[in-house]
């Protein structure tokens, strides 16, 4: 989506670089490695409004969890323009 989006070339290169943003795939991979018995909730946040969708991000995470036989359903997708509920840390 990034490569076909409206961002200028320099911004696409920065976002896609090692110092840019995490892809859905990378985020899902790392979450699958750090999730544990004490994990209560996962919040998907800071999703690009132009180069991502909540559905794609969630589906990518669920597929990664399925591949690693991780059962976890308490996943929230933060909205860009709405206040989220309280998060207990």
N, C-alpha and C positions, 0 to 999 in steps of 0.2 A: 504494500500500500504506500509506503514511504517513497519508493522509487517512481511510482506513477502519480504521486500527489503534486500539489501546487507549490511546494516549498522550492526556493531557489537552490541551485546545485550546491553552493557552499554549505547551506544549512542541512541538506540531505547528507552530505559527506560527514558533517559533524555529528549528527544524530546517529548515523550508522557506524561511527568509529568506535574504537574501544573506550573512548572517553565520553561517548554520547549516552543515549538512553539504553536501557535494557529492552530487548525484544520480548515479546510474549513467551517465546520458546526459552530464552535464557532465564526469565523470571520464574517460569514454571519449573525448569530444571533445578534452580537453586532452592526454590521452596520445597521441592520434593526431597532435597538433601537435609534441610534444617527442620522440617516439621517433626514434632515429637509428641509424646503422650500429654505434655502440658500445654500444647497449642490449643487455644480455645476458639480463635477466630482468625481468619485471613481477610484482609481488606485490600482489594485491588484498587489502587489510586493512581492519580497522575496519568490517566490514559489520554492519549492524543485524541482530540475531537475530529481531526482530519485524517489521521493515519492509523486508526484503530477503532474497534467497537467493543463495547462491554461483552457482547456475545462471543466474539472471537477470543478475547482475553480469557474469559471463563472457560470456554471450550478447550482452549490450549492447556490450561491448568488441569482441567478434569482428565484430559487424555494423558497427560504426563503422570498424574496420580494413578490412573488406571494401569499404565505401563509398569508402575512400581508397586502395584497392588496396595495402594494407600487409599483407605476409606476415610474421607473427610468431606463434610458437606456444609460446614459453617463458613461460607465464603460470601463476603459482602462486596459489592462494587460501589465505590464512592462516586457520586455524581459531580460533574464539574461545577454546576451552578446551584447546588443545594447543600445545606448544612447537614452533615452526617450526625448520627446519634452519638451518644457518649461511648467512649471506649475505655474499658477498665484495663489498666496495665499493671 
